[in-house]
């Protein structure tokens, strides 16, 4: 797990466009990997200036020294700008879904359950509870 991975949002920052890293366009685009591990390119906008596109996924993100951290995912537009303001985010990253489908990203918009493989990879690790008489007698003082 990277420093920018979220436990609640199944997206991983996959960096910027390497060929344009030091140019003006390098900061304009960002890659994110979905829960299936597929890499998608997103356009990066200042939080207050993100446009509203139909059929697009928006990621409200905060920049960290290690990369971008996803804080909220949903439709682009007013909802994304409101959440960016509420979460004091730096940027909104937008991917127009288009014809390629992007099932991993579309699931984030529709709330559809992920395939079990992706769900296992992104489910939070919960403590294991052991029901044992030997453990039942132990308690904190």
Protein Blocks (a to p, Z undefined) as FASTA:
>chain_A
ZZkbcfkbccddebjafklmmmmklmmpccdddfkopacddddddfklcccdehiacddd
dddfkbccdfbdcdehjklmmmmmmnopabdcdddfbjnopmmlmmmmnopacdfklmmm
mgccdddddddfklmmpccZZ
